[in-house]
Amino acid sequence: MNPEDNEQLKKILALTEENNVILHKMQKTARLSIILKVLYWVLIFGLSYGAFYGFQYYLKSLTGNGNGDSSATSSSQSLSNLSSLLKNFNQ
């Protein structure tokens, strides 16, 4: 081997080591990006489910599907009772 070839091999070795460092940094960044994306979507779905679970009682009471008397069903019953009372009073 002549000295010129030796210099070229040293340059190639230095470039290869630098390339290896850059590739490892890129791999770490890609892993971190994937982890953050997964955490982002878990947070989005978790907050959505939590909000729905928290407002479920209020939604059921508004639609009349809740446990016990809801305001919509009790008001319709009181209106029917009131109309029957008015009919009896007018007779």
ChimeraX attribute file (.defattr): number of C-alpha atoms within 10 A of each C-alpha:
attribute: neighborCount
match mode: 1-to-1
recipient: residues
	/A:1	5
	/A:2	6
	/A:3	8
	/A:4	8
	/A:5	10
	/A:6	11
	/A:7	11
	/A:8	11
	/A:9	12
	/A:10	11
	/A:11	12
	/A:12	12
	/A:13	12
	/A:14	12
	/A:15	12
	/A:16	12
	/A:17	12
	/A:18	11
	/A:19	12
	/A:20	12
	/A:21	12
	/A:22	11
	/A:23	12
	/A:24	11
	/A:25	12
	/A:26	12
	/A:27	12
	/A:28	10
	/A:29	12
	/A:30	12
	/A:31	12
	/A:32	12
	/A:33	12
	/A:34	11
	/A:35	11
	/A:36	12
	/A:37	12
	/A:38	12
	/A:39	12
	/A:40	12
	/A:41	11
	/A:42	12
	/A:43	12
	/A:44	12
	/A:45	12
	/A:46	12
	/A:47	12
	/A:48	12
	/A:49	12
	/A:50	12
	/A:51	11
	/A:52	13
	/A:53	12
	/A:54	11
	/A:55	11
	/A:56	13
	/A:57	13
	/A:58	14
	/A:59	14
	/A:60	13
	/A:61	17
	/A:62	14
	/A:63	12
	/A:64	16
	/A:65	14
	/A:66	15
	/A:67	9
	/A:68	10
	/A:69	12
	/A:70	16
	/A:71	14
	/A:72	13
	/A:73	16
	/A:74	13
	/A:75	12
	/A:76	11
	/A:77	12
	/A:78	11
	/A:79	12
	/A:80	12
	/A:81	12
	/A:82	12
	/A:83	12
	/A:84	12
	/A:85	11
	/A:86	11
	/A:87	10
	/A:88	9
	/A:89	8
	/A:90	7
	/A:91	5
